Every structure is written in structure tokens, then in C-alpha cells.
Amino acid sequence: MRPVDKTHDPQLQSWVESANAPDTDFPIQNLPFCRFGESESETRIGVGIGDRILDLRETVRAGVFESTLAAALQQPTLREVMALGVADRIGLRRNISRLLSTGEDQLRDLTGGTRSLIVEQSAASMWVPVEVRDYTDFYASIFHATNVGSMFRPDNPLLPNYKYVPIGYHGRASSLVVSGTHIRRPIGQLSPDGDGGAPTREPCKLLDYELEVGCYVGPGNDLGTTIPIDRAEDHMFGLTLVNDWSARDMQRWEYQPLGPFLAKSFATTVSPWVVTLEALAPFRCAAFERPRGDPSPLDYLSLESNETGGGFDLRLAVSLRSEQMRERGLAPHEISRGTFRDMYWTLAQMLTHHGSNGCNMRPGDLLASGTVSNRARTSRGCLLELTWDGELDDPVPGTQRTPIELPTGEKRKFLADGDEVIFHGYCEATGRRRIGMGECRGTILGAPSAL
């Protein structure tokens, strides 16, 4: 676990005034990393502070940031920063906090010169923080797994391996896109109308979002070695928001016997912001308490400190805004709210299991949690669950759906063209400054005329 230190002091203030606003996602206690620039081939890395970005490359070149890490800070992506050891990352955070703190005149005085060290977020083009080479999506919410299983296997909703194995699949890294990118409705094979019939190929009719939390891998391991559970968090750099868009009708037809394929690979949206494990230190919590009678994890996934502090007290919310709502100037409408602390498997267990067969994890690899759903209907993390009328305790789950209703009177069981989906996340605790995750958003465009 990372230490709680002076960088988390709730009284700490920044000379960047917007960072001191009570409603900002990025107070000086946060300091999330990002990647920005004029084009994807001309990027640099920075740190969010209020409504600004500290340009780390220019800060180093200005001679303000004298650090043995200077080479990593001048790279076009976060890969080399993610590869740093924990001690270097803690030291880097403390140095950045010092530079941005009230009373640090050296950096503040340089911001008005010809070389701008502080950039307005609203004027910056944001990019995926690192070129992700490998992306794995898990299935770590037992509430989500049970709900979905109940729809398709009412007599056996949760398969017997679920409580022993962190289930995941290898996703498509090339179709990861940054928040704000429009998403084309995919075209694919849809199930036949009846037994023995042929499928059709047409635009997806049951398009959905999935609210997820992603974790970027830090240093990683060599091929043929493992990441022990007691070292897993040394290899975790930071968290981000992820939307794993899903074509449910395509998924229903293709998922057996090998699992998700074209129903998932057309796009996954990630936030441009990475909130480090160092920033999240005051908001750790116990892992989800397994119900009595559930098996304990196997030894390689068991660790007392993971049970007592392996969770993250991260609150999450999903909002939707239709095209009609935008035309009428209406704000996004919140449709669900949940928490990340109730995941059946911790991120450390997911990472350890992923590398347990000798698979090499590399800096910048992305692990996603799977849909974050809790017990209450209002905390379900996708429309597949949110509009479903079944309940976890219903002995005979049905398939009836009640659509959500928007302020315009429009109703949704699944996403329509023009719908914009927005995720937000934040951490707060008594005696601590609230920190946010930024946002993860995407708008659905109609299917292309030919694909």
C-alpha cells in the first residue's frame, strides 16, 4: 500500500487558483497524469491541476524540475513514467506537489513567459495516456455476473469457476479511443429469428455501455515469471474510467464457445486521466467480504493485507444525454450511481492471476474491471441490467424490461443514435480533500452506409 503523507494534507493549497475550488476533480491532492498535444504524433505528458495542465516536458526544459527522472518526463507518452518503481513514483509526486504548492514562486513566475508551463485543459487536445499494447477485460462484479447469468441461465446463473478464478478475456487494444471520440454503431451478425434459421448481418440494435474502472500496469514482469500477490500493487500505476461498449445482440450470437469477439472489439473508450495509486492512498478500503459459504481464494490469490485494504472507495455515476436533450439545452441525466468497493475480485488479484501462468505484463498494459454493478437496481452499470426487471433474489428471474425515461419523455432500453454517455468518478472521506477521476464520454453515431 502507498503511504499517506503531506501531499494528501487537506489544507494544502496551490497557486493555481482553480485547484482550490471545492468542486474541482483535480485539487493539488490529486495530480493525475495525462497525455496531450496538437496531434497524436506530437504529444507530451502532463499533470492535471484545477482546470489546467502542468506541461512536464517544458517544466524540465525550463530547468525548474531537476530530477533524475528528466528523461522519462520528456517522453511523448506515459510508458516510461509507468515503468518507474514505487519509490521513484512517490518522489516524483512529492516534487510535483511542491512545485504547485502555494508559495512556490519559481514555477509560478515562469508561467507568464514565452515558454508556457501551464496549459488550459479546455485548449488542449487529449489522447489515450499511453499506446496500450495489451488490454484485458475482467468480469469482477459478482452482482453483474449473477444478473447476466440469470437472464440466460436462470437455473444456473453463476458458473462454478467464478468464485475461484478472476474471469477475463483479451480485448482489442487497437480500438481503444480517448474520451470524447464518437462511436459508430457496429454492423454484425444477429441471431436467427427461430431455431434452424440463418443469422442476418445488419446494424446492432441492442447497443450498450459498460461502466468499468481500468488499471494501468506499472513495471510488469518478464515472460515466464509471475507477480506474487504481495508485490502486485508495486506493478499497478494508476486507475482510469473505461467504457467497454457492447453490442448485445451480436454478443448473444457469437459468445459461445470462446467468448466476446466483434461485439466488443469495435470500440472501448478510456478517460485521458490516470489517477495514481499514490493519490488514492487515503481512499483504500477492505476488499469485498465474501458471503459465508463462499470458498476462500486459492493461496496464490490470498493475502491478509489485500483483504483488509485491497479495495478502493471509489464512487461512480453514469449520465445520458440524447440528441433531443442537447438541442433543448438540457444537462445530462444521471441514470445510475454505484461504488467500486463491492467488486468480488480486487485489482491486485486480477493482476496476479493474469501473470500467474508466466504471462508477461508490460508497462502501459490496461486491465479493466468489467461492469461495476452493485446489489441495488439503481447501481447497475449497464443498460442490459439497468432496464431488466429481474432481481438477484428473484427465484424465477424474468426477461421483462422497463425502459429508463429521460427528461424529454424519451425512453431507452438500449442506446439510440445521438445518445451521449458520460461516466464520472470520485473519492471522498472525512478529513480528506475530495478527488475526482475526470470524465469518460462518448456519443453514438449511426452505422456506416457500408462496412
C-alpha positions in Angstrom: 0.0 0.0 0.0 1.2 3.5 -0.7 1.8 5.9 2.2 -0.5 8.8 3.2 1.8 11.8 3.5 2.0 15.6 3.3 0.9 15.5 -0.3 -2.6 14.4 0.9 -2.9 17.2 3.5 -6.4 18.6 3.1 -5.1 22.1 4.0 -2.6 22.1 1.1 -3.3 24.8 -1.5 -2.0 25.6 -4.9 -1.0 28.9 -6.6 -3.2 27.6 -9.5 -6.4 29.1 -8.1 -8.8 26.7 -9.8 -7.2 23.8 -7.9 -8.5 25.3 -4.7 -12.2 25.3 -5.8 -14.3 22.9 -3.7 -15.8 21.2 -6.7 -12.7 20.6 -8.8 -11.8 17.0 -9.7 -8.1 17.9 -9.6 -7.0 19.6 -6.4 -3.3 19.6 -5.5 -4.0 16.4 -3.5 -4.8 14.5 -6.8 -2.3 15.3 -9.5 -3.5 12.9 -12.2 -1.3 12.2 -15.2 -2.3 12.7 -18.8 -1.1 12.9 -22.4 -1.9 15.9 -24.6 -0.7 17.7 -27.7 -1.6 19.1 -31.1 -1.7 15.7 -32.8 -1.2 12.1 -31.8 2.3 12.1 -33.2 3.2 15.3 -31.4 2.3 14.7 -27.7 3.8 15.2 -24.3 2.8 14.3 -20.8 1.4 16.5 -18.1 -0.3 16.6 -14.7 -3.9 17.9 -14.1 -4.2 20.8 -11.6 -7.5 22.5 -11.3 -8.6 23.4 -14.8 -5.0 23.5 -16.1 -2.3 21.0 -17.1 1.3 21.3 -15.9 3.5 20.5 -19.0 6.2 18.3 -17.6 8.4 18.4 -20.7 8.5 22.2 -20.7 9.0 22.3 -16.9 12.1 20.1 -17.3 13.4 22.2 -20.2 12.9 25.4 -18.2 15.3 24.0 -15.6 12.7 24.1 -12.9 12.4 20.3 -12.5 15.8 19.0 -11.7 15.3 15.3 -11.4 17.0 12.0 -12.3 13.7 11.2 -14.0 14.0 14.1 -16.5 14.3 11.7 -19.5 11.1 9.9 -18.6 9.2 13.2 -18.2 10.1 14.3 -21.7 8.7 11.3 -23.4 5.6 11.6 -25.7 3.6 9.1 -23.6 3.5 7.9 -20.0 5.1 4.5 -20.7 8.5 5.3 -19.1 6.8 7.0 -16.1 4.6 3.9 -15.7 7.7 1.7 -15.7 9.2 3.5 -12.6 9.5 1.8 -9.3 7.3 2.8 -6.4 10.0 4.9 -4.6 10.6 6.9 -7.8 6.9 7.5 -8.3 6.4 8.6 -4.7 9.4 11.0 -5.0 8.0 12.4 -8.3 4.6 13.1 -6.8 6.2 14.9 -3.9 8.3 17.1 -6.2 5.3 18.0 -8.4 3.2 18.8 -5.3 6.0 21.1 -4.0 6.2 22.9 -7.3 2.5 23.5 -7.5 2.0 24.5 -3.8 1.2 28.0 -2.6 4.5 29.9 -2.1 6.5 28.1 -4.8 7.4 31.3 -6.8 10.0 29.8 -9.1 7.5 27.9 -11.2 4.7 30.4 -10.9 6.8 33.3 -12.1 7.8 31.3 -15.3 4.2 30.7 -16.4 3.8 34.1 -17.9 6.9 33.9 -20.1 7.2 32.8 -23.8 7.5 29.2 -22.8 4.2 28.2 -21.3 4.5 25.7 -18.5 0.7 25.7 -17.6 -1.8 24.9 -20.3 -5.6 25.4 -20.2 -7.4 22.0 -20.3 -10.1 23.5 -22.5 -7.5 24.4 -25.1 -5.6 21.0 -25.0 -6.2 18.0 -27.3 -6.2 15.0 -25.1 -5.1 11.5 -26.0 -5.0 8.0 -24.6 -2.3 8.3 -22.0 -0.1 5.6 -23.4 -0.1 3.4 -26.6 -1.7 0.4 -25.0 -0.2 -2.8 -26.4 -2.3 -5.3 -24.4 -5.8 -4.8 -23.0 -7.6 -7.4 -20.8 -11.2 -7.1 -19.6 -12.3 -8.9 -16.5 -15.7 -9.8 -15.0 -15.1 -8.9 -11.4 -18.5 -7.9 -10.1 -20.5 -10.9 -8.8 -23.7 -8.8 -9.0 -23.1 -8.2 -12.7 -22.2 -11.8 -13.3 -25.2 -13.1 -11.5 -27.6 -10.7 -13.2 -26.4 -11.5 -16.7 -26.3 -15.2 -15.9 -29.9 -15.1 -14.6 -31.0 -13.7 -17.9 -29.5 -16.5 -20.0 -29.2 -19.4 -17.4 -31.9 -18.8 -14.8 -31.3 -22.3 -13.3 -27.6 -21.8 -13.1 -26.7 -18.1 -13.2 -23.2 -18.3 -11.8 -20.9 -20.9 -13.2 -18.8 -22.8 -10.6 -15.4 -21.4 -11.6 -16.5 -17.8 -10.9 -15.6 -17.9 -7.2 -12.2 -19.4 -7.8 -10.9 -17.6 -11.0 -10.9 -13.9 -11.9 -12.6 -14.3 -15.3 -11.2 -12.2 -18.2 -10.7 -12.1 -21.9 -8.1 -10.5 -24.1 -9.6 -7.3 -25.6 -8.7 -5.3 -28.7 -6.1 -2.7 -27.9 -6.1 -1.0 -31.3 -9.7 0.2 -30.9 -9.1 1.9 -27.5 -10.1 5.6 -28.0 -9.9 8.6 -25.8 -12.9 10.2 -24.1 -14.9 12.5 -26.5 -14.4 10.2 -29.5 -17.6 9.5 -31.4 -18.6 5.8 -31.5 -20.0 4.2 -34.7 -22.8 1.8 -34.3 -21.3 -1.5 -35.4 -22.7 -3.9 -38.0 -22.5 -7.6 -37.4 -24.3 -11.0 -37.4 -27.5 -11.1 -35.4 -29.3 -14.2 -34.1 -31.8 -16.0 -36.3 -35.4 -15.4 -35.5 -36.0 -19.1 -34.8 -34.3 -22.4 -34.4 -32.7 -23.6 -37.6 -32.8 -20.1 -39.2 -29.9 -18.2 -40.6 -28.5 -15.1 -39.0 -28.7 -11.7 -40.6 -26.0 -9.1 -40.9 -27.2 -5.6 -40.0 -26.5 -2.7 -37.6 -26.6 -3.6 -33.9 -30.0 -3.0 -32.4 -29.1 -3.5 -28.7 -26.1 -1.2 -28.2 -25.0 -0.8 -24.6 -22.3 0.8 -22.4 -20.4 -0.8 -19.6 -19.2 1.2 -16.6 -15.7 0.0 -15.7 -12.6 1.0 -13.9 -9.2 0.4 -15.6 -5.8 -0.1 -14.1 -2.6 0.7 -16.0 0.2 -1.7 -15.3 3.5 -0.3 -13.9 6.9 -2.1 -14.2 5.5 -5.6 -15.1 7.3 -8.9 -15.2 9.4 -10.9 -17.6 8.0 -13.7 -19.7 8.0 -16.9 -17.7 7.9 -15.2 -14.3 5.0 -14.3 -12.0 3.7 -11.3 -10.0 3.2 -12.5 -6.4 0.1 -11.2 -4.7 2.2 -9.4 -2.1 4.0 -7.5 -4.8 1.0 -6.9 -7.1 0.5 -3.3 -6.1 4.1 -2.4 -6.9 3.1 -3.2 -10.5 -0.1 -1.0 -10.5 0.4 2.5 -11.7 -3.0 4.2 -11.6 -6.7 4.0 -12.3 -8.9 5.4 -15.0 -12.5 5.3 -16.2 -13.4 2.8 -19.0 -16.5 2.3 -21.2 -16.5 -1.1 -22.8 -19.1 -0.5 -25.4 -21.1 -3.7 -26.1 -23.3 -4.9 -29.0 -25.6 -7.2 -27.0 -27.4 -8.8 -30.0 -24.1 -9.6 -31.7 -22.7 -10.8 -28.4 -25.6 -13.2 -27.9 -25.0 -14.9 -31.2 -21.2 -15.1 -31.1 -20.1 -15.5 -27.5 -20.2 -19.3 -27.4 -17.8 -21.2 -27.2 -14.9 -18.7 -27.0 -16.5 -15.6 -25.5 -16.6 -11.9 -26.6 -15.3 -11.0 -30.1 -16.8 -8.5 -32.6 -19.5 -7.4 -30.1 -16.7 -5.8 -28.0 -13.8 -5.1 -30.4 -15.3 -2.1 -32.3 -14.5 0.5 -29.6 -13.6 0.9 -25.9 -13.4 4.5 -24.5 -10.9 5.5 -21.8 -10.6 8.7 -19.8 -7.5 10.8 -20.7 -6.7 11.0 -16.9 -4.8 8.5 -14.8 -5.2 8.9 -11.0 -2.2 7.3 -9.4 -2.2 4.8 -6.6 -0.3 7.4 -4.6 -3.2 9.8 -4.9 -5.7 7.1 -3.9 -3.8 6.1 -0.7 -6.3 7.8 1.7 -9.3 6.1 0.0 -8.3 2.5 0.3 -10.8 0.1 1.9 -11.3 -3.5 2.7 -11.9 -5.9 -0.1 -15.5 -7.1 -0.7 -16.5 -9.5 2.1 -17.4 -12.8 0.6 -20.6 -14.3 1.8 -20.5 -17.2 4.3 -20.1 -20.5 2.5 -18.1 -19.0 -0.5 -14.7 -20.6 -1.0 -11.6 -18.7 0.0 -9.3 -17.7 -2.9 -6.5 -20.2 -3.6 -3.2 -19.5 -1.8 -1.6 -17.5 -4.7 -4.5 -15.1 -4.6 -4.7 -14.8 -0.8 -3.1 -12.1 1.3 -4.4 -10.6 4.6 -3.4 -7.0 3.6 -5.3 -7.4 0.3 -8.4 -8.5 2.3 -8.1 -5.6 4.8 -7.1 -2.8 2.3 -7.2 -4.1 -1.3 -10.3 -2.2 -2.2 -10.9 1.4 -3.5 -13.6 3.5 -2.1 -14.4 5.0 -5.5 -17.9 6.3 -6.2 -19.2 6.1 -9.8 -22.0 7.6 -11.8 -23.4 7.3 -15.3 -25.3 10.0 -17.1 -27.0 10.0 -20.5 -27.9 12.9 -22.8 -29.9 12.3 -26.0 -29.6 14.4 -29.2 -33.0 15.9 -28.3 -31.8 16.9 -24.9 -28.7 18.6 -26.4 -30.9 20.5 -28.9 -33.1 21.7 -26.0 -30.0 22.7 -23.9 -30.7 20.1 -21.2 -28.0 18.8 -18.9 -27.1 15.1 -18.9 -29.5 13.0 -16.9 -28.0 10.7 -14.2 -29.3 7.2 -14.7 -27.2 5.1 -12.2 -24.8 5.5 -9.3 -22.6 2.9 -7.6 -19.3 2.1 -5.9 -16.2 0.2 -6.9 -15.6 -1.1 -3.4 -18.0 -4.1 -3.9 -16.1 -6.0 -6.5 -15.7 -9.7 -5.8 -12.1 -9.7 -7.0 -9.6 -6.9 -6.3 -7.3 -5.4 -8.9 -4.3 -6.9 -7.2 -5.9 -10.4 -7.6 -6.7 -9.7 -11.2 -3.1 -8.7 -12.0 -1.6 -11.6 -10.0 -3.9 -14.1 -11.7 -3.1 -12.7 -15.2 0.6 -13.2 -14.7 0.3 -16.5 -12.7 1.0 -18.6 -15.8 4.1 -16.7 -16.7 2.4 -14.2 -19.0 4.5 -11.0 -19.2 2.7 -7.8 -18.1 4.3 -4.7 -19.6 4.3 -1.0 -18.6 1.1 0.6 -20.0 -0.9 -2.6 -20.4 -4.5 -1.9 -19.4 -6.7 -4.1 -17.2 -10.4 -3.3 -16.9 -12.6 -4.5 -14.1 -15.7 -5.5 -16.0 -19.0 -3.9 -15.4 -19.3 -2.3 -12.0 -22.7 -3.2 -10.6 -23.9 -3.4 -7.0 -26.9 -5.1 -5.5 -29.4 -2.3 -5.9 -31.1 -1.8 -9.3 -30.1 1.8 -9.4 -26.4 0.8 -9.1 -26.3 -1.4 -12.2 -23.5 -0.5 -14.6 -25.1 -1.1 -18.0 -28.5 -0.9 -19.7 -28.6 -4.7 -20.1 -29.0 -4.9 -16.3 -30.5 -1.4 -15.6 -33.6 -2.0 -17.7 -34.0 -5.6 -16.7 -36.9 -6.3 -14.3 -35.3 -9.4 -12.7 -33.7 -9.2 -9.2 -30.9 -11.1 -7.7 -33.2 -12.6 -5.1 -36.0 -13.4 -7.6 -36.3 -17.2 -7.6 -37.6 -17.2 -11.2 -35.9 -14.2 -13.0 -37.8 -12.9 -15.9 -36.7 -11.1 -19.1 -39.3 -8.2 -19.0 -37.7 -4.8 -19.4 -38.7 -1.4 -18.1 -37.0 1.4 -20.1 -35.4 4.4 -18.4 -37.1 7.7 -19.0 -35.3 10.9 -19.9 -36.4 14.5 -19.1 -37.7 14.9 -22.6 -40.0 11.9 -22.2 -37.8 9.7 -24.4 -37.4 6.1 -23.3 -34.4 3.8 -23.6 -33.9 0.1 -23.2 -30.7 0.4 -25.2 -28.8 3.2 -26.8 -30.1 5.2 -29.7 -28.1 7.1 -32.3 -27.1 10.5 -30.9 -27.0 9.4 -27.3 -24.1 10.6 -25.3 -22.9 8.5 -22.3 -20.8 10.2 -19.6 -19.0 8.5 -16.7 -17.8 10.3 -13.6 -15.9 9.0 -10.5 -14.6 10.5 -7.3 -13.3 9.6 -3.9 -14.1 11.4 -0.6 -13.6 10.7 3.0 -13.9 12.6 6.3 -10.9 14.8 6.8 -9.7 14.4 3.3 -9.9 16.5 0.1 -12.3 15.1 -2.5 -10.5 14.0 -5.6 -12.1 13.1 -9.0 -11.4 10.8 -11.9 -12.3 13.3 -14.7 -14.8 12.0 -17.2 -15.2 9.4 -19.8 -17.7 10.2 -22.5 -18.8 9.1 -26.0 -21.6 9.8 -28.4 -23.2 7.2 -30.6 -23.2 7.8 -34.4 -25.3 5.8 -36.8 -23.9 2.8 -38.6 -21.9 3.5 -41.7 -23.7 3.0 -45.0 -21.3 0.2 -45.9 -19.0 -1.9 -43.7 
